[in-house]
């Protein structure tokens, strides 16, 4: 592919995906301080709300749900389970 054919806009992650990553990164980056990770994720959510309003926050939540669903499907497949069953174990039980 030559540089003229490359679409840089498509290569960049969407803002909701980037913000979802930042929230997850805040939680997983500090194994020793759960509260600091939660505070970091809340700060990302507050920032999204301030910058993009409720629509931007909703898009970020949808992006988080999509990425979590992908991860659950991979884990469930490896364990021979249905993703719906694994999600129920993680969130309901």
C-alpha positions as CSV (number, residue, x, y, z in Angstrom):
1,X,0.0,0.0,0.0
2,X,1.4,3.4,-0.9
3,X,1.1,6.4,1.4
4,X,-1.5,8.0,-0.8
5,X,-3.8,5.1,-0.3
6,X,-3.4,4.9,3.5
7,X,-6.2,6.4,5.5
8,X,-4.7,7.9,8.6
9,X,-8.1,8.7,10.1
10,X,-9.2,5.0,10.0
11,X,-5.9,4.0,11.6
12,X,-6.4,6.1,14.7
13,X,-8.7,4.8,17.4
14,X,-11.9,6.6,18.0
15,X,-12.1,9.0,20.9
16,X,-14.6,6.8,22.8
17,X,-12.2,3.8,22.3
18,X,-9.2,5.9,23.5
19,X,-11.1,7.1,26.5
20,X,-12.3,3.5,27.3
21,X,-8.7,2.4,27.1
22,X,-7.6,5.2,29.5
23,X,-10.3,4.2,32.0
24,X,-9.3,0.6,31.9
25,X,-5.6,1.5,32.0
26,X,-6.2,3.6,35.2
27,X,-7.8,0.6,36.9
28,X,-5.2,-2.1,35.9
29,X,-2.0,0.0,36.1
30,X,-1.7,0.1,39.9
31,X,-2.1,-3.3,41.4
32,X,-1.3,-1.9,44.9
33,X,-3.9,0.8,45.1
34,X,-7.4,-0.1,44.0
35,X,-8.8,3.2,45.1
36,X,-6.4,5.2,43.0
37,X,-7.3,3.1,40.0
38,X,-11.0,3.7,40.5
39,X,-10.4,7.4,41.0
40,X,-8.4,7.5,37.7
41,X,-11.3,5.8,35.9
42,X,-13.8,8.3,37.4
43,X,-11.5,11.1,36.3
44,X,-11.6,9.8,32.8
45,X,-15.4,9.5,32.9
46,X,-15.7,13.1,34.3
47,X,-13.4,14.3,31.6
48,X,-15.5,12.7,28.9
49,X,-18.7,14.1,30.4
50,X,-17.2,17.6,30.5
51,X,-15.7,17.4,27.0
52,X,-18.4,15.5,25.1
53,X,-21.5,15.5,27.3
54,X,-23.8,12.6,27.9
55,X,-23.6,11.5,24.3
56,X,-19.8,11.1,24.5
57,X,-20.1,9.3,27.8
58,X,-22.6,6.9,26.3
59,X,-20.3,6.2,23.4
60,X,-17.5,5.5,25.8
61,X,-19.7,3.1,27.8
62,X,-20.7,1.3,24.6
63,X,-17.1,1.0,23.5
64,X,-16.2,-0.5,27.0
65,X,-19.1,-3.0,26.6
66,X,-18.0,-4.0,23.1
67,X,-14.4,-4.6,24.2
68,X,-15.4,-6.4,27.3
69,X,-17.8,-8.6,25.3
70,X,-14.9,-9.5,22.9
71,X,-12.7,-10.4,25.9
72,X,-15.5,-12.5,27.4
73,X,-16.0,-14.3,24.1
74,X,-12.3,-15.2,23.9
75,X,-12.2,-16.4,27.5
76,X,-15.4,-18.4,27.2
77,X,-14.2,-20.0,24.0
78,X,-11.0,-21.1,25.7
79,X,-12.9,-22.5,28.6
80,X,-15.6,-24.2,26.5
81,X,-18.4,-22.0,27.8
82,X,-20.9,-19.7,26.3
83,X,-20.0,-16.0,26.6
84,X,-23.5,-15.3,28.0
85,X,-22.9,-17.8,30.8
86,X,-19.5,-16.3,31.7
87,X,-20.9,-12.8,31.7
88,X,-23.6,-14.0,34.1
89,X,-21.0,-15.5,36.4
90,X,-19.0,-12.3,36.4
91,X,-21.8,-9.8,36.8
92,X,-24.9,-11.5,38.3
93,X,-23.7,-14.1,40.7
